Amino acid sequence: MKKRLMALLMGVVLSLGFCQPVSASSSVPREKTKEYKVAFYFAIFMDMQMPVMDGIEATRRIRSSEREDRDVLIFAVTANTLTKDQQVCEEVGMNGYIPKPIKLKEIESAIREKMVVM
């Protein structure tokens, strides 16, 4: 995810009163992610087109893991806005879909909608 986009997402999350999220790259070896401590992050903003592993596969791995925090909210962040793209995101267990170009209101709306459900 580009630095400007990540900064924007962090700013929105902070403005809603949450702690600063941590971003990890898909270039981190799978074995290494098992070493990460369970952190119970509020959400993951999943870039759908990462260089090593796409967002669909990353979400599948998170959801199928044995980690206690595998049910974390996952929002797809993508320029792909076709209905079928959104359906695939839902099928793998993503909780929301934020299209690019990103609009602050869409991010806030997606997060607040899931806060109500929680």
MDAnalysis code that builds the backbone (N, CA, C; Angstrom):
import MDAnalysis as mda
import numpy as np

u = mda.Universe.empty(354, n_residues=118, atom_resindex=np.repeat(np.arange(118), 3), trajectory=True)
u.add_TopologyAttr("name", ["N", "CA", "C"] * 118)
u.add_TopologyAttr("resid", np.arange(1, 119))
u.add_TopologyAttr("resname", ["MET", "LYS", "LYS", "ARG", "LEU", "MET", "ALA", "LEU", "LEU", "MET", "GLY", "VAL", "VAL", "LEU", "SER", "LEU", "GLY", "PHE", "CYS", "GLN", "PRO", "VAL", "SER", "ALA", "SER", "SER", "SER", "VAL", "PRO", "ARG", "GLU", "LYS", "THR", "LYS", "GLU", "TYR", "LYS", "VAL", "ALA", "PHE", "TYR", "PHE", "ALA", "ILE", "PHE", "MET", "ASP", "MET", "GLN", "MET", "PRO", "VAL", "MET", "ASP", "GLY", "ILE", "GLU", "ALA", "THR", "ARG", "ARG", "ILE", "ARG", "SER", "SER", "GLU", "ARG", "GLU", "ASP", "ARG", "ASP", "VAL", "LEU", "ILE", "PHE", "ALA", "VAL", "THR", "ALA", "ASN", "THR", "LEU", "THR", "LYS", "ASP", "GLN", "GLN", "VAL", "CYS", "GLU", "GLU", "VAL", "GLY", "MET", "ASN", "GLY", "TYR", "ILE", "PRO", "LYS", "PRO", "ILE", "LYS", "LEU", "LYS", "GLU", "ILE", "GLU", "SER", "ALA", "ILE", "ARG", "GLU", "LYS", "MET", "VAL", "VAL", "MET"])
u.atoms.positions = np.array([
    [0.860, -1.165, 0.000],
    [0.000, 0.000, 0.000],
    [0.903, 1.224, 0.000],
    [0.571, 2.196, -0.804],
    [1.395, 3.398, -0.891],
    [1.392, 4.152, 0.429],
    [2.512, 4.825, 0.703],
    [2.686, 5.519, 1.977],
    [1.617, 6.571, 2.218],
    [1.240, 7.315, 1.172],
    [0.216, 8.360, 1.347],
    [-1.121, 7.750, 1.737],
    [-1.473, 6.637, 1.098],
    [-2.734, 5.972, 1.404],
    [-2.713, 5.427, 2.828],
    [-1.614, 4.815, 3.230],
    [-1.498, 4.289, 4.584],
    [-1.599, 5.416, 5.608],
    [-0.972, 6.537, 5.327],
    [-1.041, 7.681, 6.235],
    [-2.477, 8.181, 6.364],
    [-3.200, 8.206, 5.258],
    [-4.597, 8.627, 5.267],
    [-5.433, 7.686, 6.130],
    [-5.276, 6.384, 5.925],
    [-6.037, 5.409, 6.703],
    [-5.713, 5.506, 8.188],
    [-4.439, 5.657, 8.509],
    [-4.048, 5.799, 9.915],
    [-4.671, 7.038, 10.536],
    [-4.687, 8.118, 9.778],
    [-5.280, 9.352, 10.270],
    [-6.752, 9.205, 10.582],
    [-7.478, 8.528, 9.711],
    [-8.907, 8.311, 9.938],
    [-9.120, 7.448, 11.176],
    [-8.364, 6.365, 11.288],
    [-8.505, 5.471, 12.440],
    [-8.196, 6.218, 13.730],
    [-7.146, 7.018, 13.725],
    [-6.800, 7.800, 14.916],
    [-7.886, 8.819, 15.241],
    [-8.463, 9.454, 14.219],
    [-9.504, 10.455, 14.455],
    [-10.771, 9.842, 15.037],
    [-10.953, 8.537, 14.822],
    [-12.113, 7.847, 15.384],
    [-11.846, 7.344, 16.800],
    [-10.629, 7.604, 17.295],
    [-10.314, 7.261, 18.674],
    [-9.634, 5.922, 18.868],
    [-9.134, 5.317, 17.810],
    [-8.452, 4.039, 17.932],
    [-6.950, 4.248, 17.959],
    [-6.233, 3.261, 18.480],
    [-4.776, 3.316, 18.490],
    [-4.259, 3.226, 17.062],
    [-3.045, 3.651, 16.867],
    [-2.445, 3.617, 15.541],
    [-2.263, 2.171, 15.079],
    [-2.738, 1.854, 13.874],
    [-2.582, 0.499, 13.364],
    [-1.144, 0.239, 12.922],
    [-0.800, -1.025, 12.812],
    [0.514, -1.427, 12.336],
    [0.336, -2.075, 10.977],
    [1.181, -1.729, 10.040],
    [1.101, -2.272, 8.696],
    [2.202, -3.288, 8.487],
    [1.846, -4.405, 7.886],
    [2.853, -5.414, 7.533],
    [2.782, -5.647, 6.043],
    [3.899, -5.930, 5.446],
    [3.969, -6.170, 4.010],
    [3.770, -7.639, 3.711],
    [3.267, -7.933, 2.527],
    [3.110, -9.329, 2.127],
    [4.458, -9.968, 1.858],
    [5.525, -9.190, 1.897],
    [6.850, -9.758, 1.664],
    [7.428, -10.409, 2.916],
    [6.710, -10.280, 4.043],
    [7.154, -10.930, 5.276],
    [6.912, -12.433, 5.116],
    [7.931, -13.263, 5.342],
    [7.744, -14.706, 5.192],
    [6.635, -15.226, 6.092],
    [5.881, -16.203, 5.605],
    [4.747, -16.749, 6.350],
    [5.174, -17.251, 7.731],
    [6.334, -17.905, 7.821],
    [6.793, -18.427, 9.103],
    [6.977, -17.303, 10.118],
    [7.409, -16.158, 9.644],
    [7.666, -15.017, 10.525],
    [6.365, -14.497, 11.134],
    [5.262, -14.519, 10.367],
    [3.996, -13.992, 10.883],
    [3.490, -14.817, 12.053],
    [3.867, -16.084, 12.117],
    [3.442, -16.927, 13.239],
    [4.080, -16.466, 14.545],
    [5.204, -15.762, 14.437],
    [5.898, -15.272, 15.626],
    [5.264, -14.004, 16.193],
    [4.451, -13.310, 15.385],
    [3.843, -12.076, 15.869],
    [2.938, -12.394, 17.045],
    [3.001, -11.555, 18.049],
    [2.138, -11.745, 19.202],
    [0.705, -11.415, 18.819],
    [-0.223, -12.082, 19.499],
    [-1.629, -11.770, 19.304],
    [-1.839, -10.364, 19.832],
    [-2.410, -9.501, 18.995],
    [-2.496, -8.100, 19.387],
    [-3.920, -7.575, 19.446],
    [-4.857, -8.272, 18.871],
    [-6.238, -7.826, 18.850],
    [-6.374, -6.423, 18.274],
    [-5.853, -6.244, 17.079],
    [-6.017, -4.988, 16.365],
    [-7.483, -4.801, 16.025],
    [-7.900, -3.563, 15.921],
    [-9.289, -3.284, 15.566],
    [-9.578, -3.709, 14.135],
    [-8.660, -3.416, 13.203],
    [-8.940, -3.699, 11.806],
    [-7.666, -3.802, 10.983],
    [-7.817, -4.474, 9.848],
    [-6.764, -4.538, 8.842],
    [-7.324, -3.912, 7.576],
    [-6.578, -2.980, 6.988],
    [-6.930, -2.414, 5.692],
    [-6.089, -3.182, 4.674],
    [-6.736, -4.119, 3.980],
    [-6.031, -5.084, 3.143],
    [-5.912, -4.590, 1.705],
    [-4.682, -4.281, 1.318],
    [-4.405, -3.937, -0.073],
    [-4.618, -5.208, -0.888],
    [-5.384, -5.118, -1.949],
    [-5.725, -6.307, -2.723],
    [-4.647, -6.722, -3.704],
    [-3.722, -5.838, -4.030],
    [-2.707, -6.159, -5.035],
    [-1.309, -5.979, -4.466],
    [-0.959, -6.817, -3.520],
    [0.381, -6.782, -2.936],
    [1.309, -7.639, -3.789],
    [2.596, -7.379, -3.739],
    [3.528, -8.058, -4.646],
    [3.722, -9.556, -4.416],
    [3.721, -10.018, -3.194],
    [4.018, -11.428, -2.938],
    [2.760, -12.266, -2.786],
    [1.780, -11.733, -2.097],
    [0.533, -12.455, -1.841],
    [-0.616, -11.454, -1.949],
    [-1.637, -11.791, -2.729],
    [-2.747, -10.843, -2.869],
    [-3.615, -10.830, -1.610],
    [-4.491, -9.849, -1.530],
    [-5.327, -9.677, -0.348],
    [-6.295, -10.811, -0.101],
    [-6.734, -11.473, -1.159],
    [-7.658, -12.607, -1.020],
    [-6.951, -13.757, -0.287],
    [-5.758, -14.108, -0.758],
    [-5.008, -15.207, -0.127],
    [-4.594, -14.838, 1.297],
    [-4.185, -13.601, 1.513],
    [-3.801, -13.169, 2.856],
    [-4.985, -13.292, 3.814],
    [-6.164, -12.898, 3.348],
    [-7.368, -12.997, 4.185],
    [-7.710, -14.452, 4.468],
    [-7.617, -15.298, 3.457],
    [-7.870, -16.735, 3.667],
    [-6.952, -17.289, 4.764],
    [-5.691, -16.917, 4.701],
    [-4.724, -17.424, 5.686],
    [-5.016, -16.909, 7.086],
    [-5.402, -15.651, 7.173],
    [-5.743, -15.081, 8.484],
    [-6.952, -15.812, 9.059],
    [-7.992, -15.953, 8.258],
    [-9.232, -16.572, 8.731],
    [-9.048, -18.046, 9.089],
    [-8.182, -18.750, 8.388],
    [-7.998, -20.182, 8.648],
    [-6.913, -20.470, 9.685],
    [-6.272, -19.430, 10.180],
    [-5.210, -19.633, 11.165],
    [-5.816, -20.042, 12.511],
    [-4.953, -20.443, 13.399],
    [-5.386, -20.829, 14.742],
    [-5.203, -19.702, 15.744],
    [-4.834, -18.530, 15.260],
    [-4.613, -17.382, 16.137],
    [-5.920, -16.924, 16.770],
    [-5.831, -16.419, 17.977],
    [-7.016, -15.913, 18.666],
    [-7.608, -14.688, 17.970],
    [-6.783, -13.931, 17.280],
    [-7.245, -12.690, 16.653],
    [-7.613, -12.870, 15.176],
    [-7.908, -14.077, 14.754],
    [-8.217, -14.332, 13.341],
    [-9.551, -13.730, 12.886],
    [-10.385, -13.303, 13.823],
    [-11.667, -12.703, 13.453],
    [-11.612, -11.172, 13.393],
    [-10.403, -10.612, 13.322],
    [-10.213, -9.172, 13.198],
    [-10.989, -8.645, 11.983],
    [-11.465, -7.428, 12.067],
    [-12.134, -6.823, 10.912],
    [-11.125, -6.642, 9.785],
    [-11.507, -7.030, 8.570],
    [-10.648, -6.859, 7.408],
    [-11.429, -6.102, 6.346],
    [-10.865, -4.959, 5.931],
    [-11.477, -4.141, 4.889],
    [-10.627, -4.217, 3.637],
    [-11.228, -4.601, 2.520],
    [-10.521, -4.599, 1.235],
    [-10.325, -3.152, 0.800],
    [-9.135, -2.832, 0.316],
    [-8.841, -1.510, -0.246],
    [-8.369, -1.763, -1.671],
    [-9.187, -1.353, -2.650],
    [-8.894, -1.729, -4.033],
    [-9.525, -0.790, -5.049],
    [-8.943, -0.771, -6.227],
    [-9.513, -0.017, -7.343],
    [-10.504, -0.881, -8.121],
    [-10.540, -2.177, -7.833],
    [-11.478, -3.083, -8.506],
    [-12.857, -2.908, -7.891],
    [-13.781, -2.362, -8.660],
    [-15.083, -2.025, -8.089],
    [-16.251, -2.814, -8.687],
    [-15.947, -3.887, -9.372],
    [-17.016, -4.710, -9.917],
    [-17.710, -5.477, -8.797],
    [-18.988, -5.763, -8.977],
    [-19.764, -6.487, -7.981],
    [-19.121, -7.833, -7.669],
    [-18.605, -8.515, -8.707],
    [-17.983, -9.833, -8.470],
    [-16.744, -9.715, -7.589],
    [-16.007, -8.606, -7.705],
    [-14.835, -8.390, -6.847],
    [-15.266, -8.258, -5.386],
    [-16.337, -7.533, -5.157],
    [-16.860, -7.372, -3.803],
    [-17.339, -8.710, -3.246],
    [-17.976, -9.523, -4.102],
    [-18.476, -10.823, -3.669],
    [-17.336, -11.749, -3.252],
    [-16.249, -11.740, -4.009],
    [-15.086, -12.568, -3.675],
    [-14.537, -12.139, -2.315],
    [-14.469, -10.847, -2.076],
    [-13.981, -10.343, -0.780],
    [-14.858, -10.850, 0.359],
    [-16.158, -10.803, 0.168],
    [-17.090, -11.294, 1.192],
    [-16.930, -12.796, 1.397],
    [-16.781, -13.537, 0.306],
    [-16.667, -14.994, 0.377],
    [-15.462, -15.463, 1.184],
    [-14.358, -14.724, 1.129],
    [-13.160, -15.125, 1.878],
    [-13.167, -14.599, 3.308],
    [-14.185, -13.810, 3.655],
    [-14.325, -13.370, 5.035],
    [-13.980, -11.934, 5.326],
    [-13.871, -11.110, 4.283],
    [-13.630, -9.691, 4.542],
    [-14.916, -9.053, 5.054],
    [-14.752, -8.041, 5.889],
    [-15.897, -7.393, 6.518],
    [-16.380, -6.150, 5.809],
    [-15.580, -5.622, 4.917],
    [-15.964, -4.404, 4.223],
    [-15.117, -4.195, 2.988],
    [-15.505, -3.212, 2.219],
    [-14.913, -2.969, 0.902],
    [-14.778, -1.462, 0.727],
    [-13.556, -0.978, 0.574],
    [-13.313, 0.458, 0.421],
    [-12.679, 0.677, -0.957],
    [-13.437, 1.271, -1.883],
    [-12.908, 1.471, -3.242],
    [-11.949, 2.653, -3.322],
    [-10.978, 2.527, -4.236],
    [-10.076, 3.637, -4.562],
    [-10.677, 4.375, -5.749],
    [-10.519, 5.650, -5.888],
    [-9.823, 6.521, -4.940],
    [-10.618, 6.630, -3.642],
    [-9.902, 6.626, -2.570],
    [-10.523, 6.605, -1.247],
    [-11.085, 7.959, -0.884],
    [-12.274, 7.913, -0.304],
    [-12.923, 9.115, 0.215],
    [-13.046, 8.929, 1.719],
    [-12.678, 9.951, 2.460],
    [-12.688, 9.866, 3.919],
    [-14.024, 9.384, 4.467],
    [-15.105, 9.875, 3.914],
    [-16.431, 9.497, 4.404],
    [-16.687, 8.005, 4.228],
    [-16.163, 7.403, 3.148],
    [-16.354, 5.969, 2.921],
    [-15.601, 5.145, 3.961],
    [-14.403, 5.595, 4.307],
    [-13.626, 4.884, 5.330],
    [-14.343, 4.981, 6.670],
    [-14.709, 6.193, 7.029],
    [-15.387, 6.404, 8.307],
    [-16.692, 5.620, 8.369],
    [-17.454, 5.640, 7.289],
    [-18.724, 4.930, 7.233],
    [-18.524, 3.420, 7.392],
    [-17.540, 2.859, 6.696],
    [-17.269, 1.417, 6.781],
    [-16.885, 1.024, 8.201],
    [-16.044, 1.829, 8.840],
    [-15.604, 1.514, 10.195],
    [-16.759, 1.654, 11.187],
    [-17.489, 2.752, 11.086],
    [-18.598, 2.980, 12.024],
    [-19.686, 1.918, 11.876],
    [-19.940, 1.478, 10.651],
    [-20.947, 0.425, 10.416],
    [-20.561, -0.852, 11.160],
    [-19.301, -1.209, 11.112],
    [-18.846, -2.421, 11.795],
    [-18.770, -2.230, 13.295],
    [-18.545, -1.007, 13.764],
    [-18.528, -0.745, 15.204],
    [-19.905, -1.000, 15.797],
    [-20.945, -0.658, 15.061],
    [-22.318, -0.856, 15.523],
    [-22.610, -2.351, 15.631],
    [-22.132, -3.118, 14.666],
    [-22.372, -4.557, 14.629],
    [-21.651, -5.265, 15.766],
    [-20.437, -4.760, 16.124],
    [-19.630, -5.392, 17.161],
    [-20.359, -5.249, 18.449],
])
